[in-house]
């Protein structure tokens, strides 16, 4: 039993990886934070190790009636608004994109049961032709996270360009 618990804990910290044709998607540092009993948000870093852009097109979870890709933007009055992302989130080839508070994230609406600290939430990320990634994300309602960092894509000459 002790080894089963240790194996489960180790698996929890390992990144999720999807392989589809020549595409490799790795997800790290993922967690779900519940803001109230009916909604939550998922945050993570997505690494695309393939030679092509992969687009996160959809998200599914049995934990909520609806999961949408959202972003936070400042409006003309200086107030932050959460808006749905049309067309998905492009993960650059040989690059990464971080879903973080104050930036792009997965919004879970109509949460079926309140998400308690320490729960695990199944989430499937759909990258279309690049494949799907199935995750079991921890619920961490105490984690504040950081502001959304810039996303970088590496060129073959190791120079970086901002997105």
C-alpha positions as CSV (number, residue, x, y, z in Angstrom):
1,X,0.0,0.0,0.0
2,X,2.9,2.4,0.9
3,X,4.4,1.9,-2.6
4,X,1.0,2.5,-4.3
5,X,0.7,5.8,-2.6
6,X,4.2,6.8,-3.5
7,X,3.7,5.8,-7.1
8,X,0.5,7.8,-7.2
9,X,2.2,10.8,-5.7
10,X,5.1,10.5,-8.2
11,X,2.7,10.2,-11.2
12,X,0.9,13.3,-9.9
13,X,4.0,15.4,-10.3
14,X,5.0,14.0,-13.7
15,X,4.0,16.0,-16.8
16,X,1.2,14.6,-19.1
17,X,2.4,13.9,-22.6
18,X,0.5,13.2,-25.8
19,X,1.9,11.6,-28.9
20,X,0.0,11.9,-32.2
21,X,1.8,11.3,-35.4
22,X,4.9,13.6,-35.1
23,X,3.4,15.8,-32.4
24,X,4.5,15.9,-28.8
25,X,2.6,17.9,-26.3
26,X,3.7,18.1,-22.7
27,X,1.6,19.7,-19.9
28,X,3.2,20.7,-16.6
29,X,2.3,22.6,-13.4
30,X,-1.4,22.1,-13.9
31,X,-4.0,22.8,-11.3
32,X,-7.6,23.8,-10.9
33,X,-8.8,26.6,-8.6
34,X,-12.4,27.0,-7.6
35,X,-13.6,30.5,-7.1
36,X,-17.1,29.5,-6.0
37,X,-19.2,26.3,-5.9
38,X,-20.4,26.7,-9.6
39,X,-17.2,27.8,-11.4
40,X,-13.5,27.1,-11.5
41,X,-10.5,27.7,-13.7
42,X,-7.6,25.5,-14.8
43,X,-4.1,26.7,-15.2
44,X,-1.0,25.0,-16.7
45,X,2.0,25.3,-19.0
46,X,1.7,23.6,-22.4
47,X,4.9,22.7,-24.2
48,X,4.8,21.8,-27.9
49,X,8.0,19.8,-28.9
50,X,6.8,19.2,-32.5
51,X,7.9,21.0,-35.6
52,X,4.4,22.3,-36.2
53,X,2.0,24.7,-34.4
54,X,-0.6,22.8,-32.3
55,X,-3.8,24.6,-31.4
56,X,-5.7,23.9,-28.2
57,X,-9.2,23.9,-29.7
58,X,-11.4,22.5,-26.9
59,X,-11.4,21.2,-23.4
60,X,-13.7,18.6,-21.8
61,X,-14.3,17.6,-18.2
62,X,-17.0,15.7,-16.4
63,X,-16.5,18.1,-13.5
64,X,-18.5,20.9,-15.2
65,X,-21.4,21.4,-17.6
66,X,-19.1,23.5,-19.9
67,X,-15.4,24.1,-20.3
68,X,-14.2,27.1,-22.4
69,X,-11.0,28.7,-23.3
70,X,-10.9,32.3,-21.8
71,X,-8.6,35.2,-21.6
72,X,-8.5,38.3,-19.4
73,X,-8.2,41.7,-21.0
74,X,-8.4,45.2,-19.8
75,X,-11.4,47.1,-21.2
76,X,-11.5,50.9,-22.1
77,X,-12.5,51.7,-18.5
78,X,-9.5,50.0,-17.1
79,X,-11.5,47.0,-15.7
80,X,-10.4,43.4,-16.4
81,X,-12.9,41.3,-18.3
82,X,-12.9,37.6,-19.0
83,X,-13.7,36.8,-22.7
84,X,-14.0,33.5,-24.6
85,X,-11.1,32.8,-27.0
86,X,-12.3,32.2,-30.5
87,X,-10.4,29.7,-32.7
88,X,-8.4,28.2,-29.8
89,X,-4.9,28.8,-28.4
90,X,-2.0,28.3,-30.8
91,X,1.0,26.6,-29.1
92,X,4.0,27.5,-31.3
93,X,6.3,24.8,-32.7
94,X,9.1,24.1,-30.3
95,X,7.5,26.5,-27.9
96,X,5.2,26.8,-25.0
97,X,2.2,28.8,-23.7
98,X,1.2,29.3,-20.1
99,X,-2.4,29.4,-19.0
100,X,-2.3,31.6,-15.9
101,X,-4.4,33.9,-13.8
102,X,-4.8,37.2,-15.5
103,X,-4.3,35.7,-18.9
104,X,-5.4,32.7,-20.9
105,X,-7.0,29.9,-18.9
106,X,-9.7,27.2,-19.0
107,X,-12.9,28.3,-17.4
108,X,-15.1,25.6,-15.9
109,X,-18.8,26.7,-15.7
110,X,-21.6,24.8,-14.1
111,X,-19.3,22.8,-11.8
112,X,-21.2,19.6,-11.0
113,X,-20.0,19.3,-7.4
114,X,-18.0,21.8,-5.3
115,X,-14.3,21.3,-5.9
116,X,-12.6,20.9,-2.5
117,X,-8.9,21.4,-1.7
118,X,-7.0,18.2,-2.6
119,X,-9.6,16.8,-5.0
120,X,-8.5,15.7,-8.5
121,X,-10.3,16.8,-11.6
122,X,-10.1,14.9,-14.9
123,X,-9.6,17.2,-17.9
124,X,-9.0,16.4,-21.6
125,X,-7.3,18.9,-23.8
126,X,-8.1,18.6,-27.5
127,X,-5.4,19.7,-29.9
128,X,-7.2,18.5,-33.1
129,X,-4.7,16.8,-35.4
130,X,-2.0,17.1,-32.7
131,X,-3.9,14.8,-30.5
132,X,-5.6,14.8,-27.0
133,X,-4.0,15.0,-23.6
134,X,-5.9,13.5,-20.7
135,X,-5.0,15.0,-17.3
136,X,-5.9,14.5,-13.7
137,X,-5.4,18.0,-12.2
138,X,-5.2,18.7,-8.5
139,X,-7.6,21.2,-7.0
140,X,-5.6,23.8,-5.2
141,X,-7.9,26.6,-3.9
142,X,-5.1,28.1,-1.8
143,X,-2.7,28.6,-4.7
144,X,-2.8,32.1,-6.1
145,X,-0.5,31.4,-9.0
146,X,1.3,34.2,-10.8
147,X,0.3,36.7,-13.4
148,X,0.4,35.4,-17.0
149,X,3.9,35.4,-18.3
150,X,4.8,36.1,-21.9
151,X,5.0,33.0,-24.2
152,X,8.1,32.4,-26.1
153,X,8.8,30.2,-29.2
154,X,12.4,29.1,-29.9
155,X,13.8,29.4,-33.4
156,X,16.3,26.9,-34.7
157,X,19.1,29.3,-34.0
158,X,18.1,29.3,-30.3
159,X,17.0,33.0,-30.5
160,X,13.6,33.7,-28.9
161,X,10.7,35.8,-30.1
162,X,7.8,37.0,-28.0
163,X,4.2,36.2,-28.8
